[in-house]
């Protein structure tokens, strides 16, 4: 599994336990800017990632079939 990771200092609380080996990451961490991670996720090159709010509804497959709204 490839996991997207934002490398900014304000994201440290999210990834700190992984960095200190307190929690094992269940795959490969891919560090990038939000824009880079957005592109990788849309291209199918990441399995899971944080993404920019504005990008969360760009893919029709990320929308709820019931409401048509963003499901990300």
C-alpha positions in Angstrom: 0.0 0.0 0.0 1.3 3.5 -0.9 0.3 6.2 1.6 0.6 9.9 0.8 2.2 12.1 3.3 2.5 15.9 3.4 6.0 16.8 4.6 5.1 20.1 6.3 6.0 20.7 9.9 2.3 21.4 10.8 1.5 17.8 9.8 4.0 16.3 12.2 1.3 15.4 14.8 -0.3 13.2 12.2 2.9 11.4 11.2 5.1 11.7 14.4 4.2 8.3 15.8 5.2 6.7 12.5 8.5 8.7 12.4 9.3 7.6 15.9 8.4 3.9 15.1 5.7 4.0 17.8 3.1 3.0 15.1 4.0 0.9 12.1 3.0 2.3 8.7 1.1 -0.4 6.8 3.0 0.3 3.5 5.3 2.8 1.8 5.0 6.5 2.7 5.3 8.8 -0.2 6.1 12.4 0.9 5.0 15.3 -1.3 3.3 18.7 -1.4 -0.5 18.7 -1.3 -0.6 19.4 -5.1 1.8 16.5 -5.8 -0.2 14.1 -3.7 -3.4 15.2 -5.4 -1.9 14.4 -8.7 -0.5 11.0 -7.6 -3.9 10.0 -6.1 -5.9 11.0 -9.2 -3.4 9.1 -11.3 -3.8 6.0 -9.2 -0.2 6.0 -8.0 -1.3 6.2 -4.3 -3.7 4.0 -2.5 -4.5 6.4 0.4 -3.6 10.1 0.9 -4.6 13.3 2.4 -5.7 15.7 -0.3 -6.6 19.3 -0.8 -10.3 20.1 -0.1 -10.6 21.7 -3.6 -9.5 18.5 -5.2 -11.6 16.1 -3.2 -14.5 16.4 -5.6 -12.7 16.5 -8.9 -13.1 12.8 -9.6 -16.7 11.6 -10.2 -15.8 8.2 -8.6 -15.1 10.0 -5.3 -18.7 11.3 -5.2 -21.5 9.5 -3.3 -23.8 7.7 -5.8 -26.8 8.5 -3.6 -26.3 12.3 -3.3 -23.8 13.2 -6.0 -21.8 15.0 -3.3 -18.2 14.5 -2.4 -17.6 11.3 -0.4 -13.9 11.9 0.2 
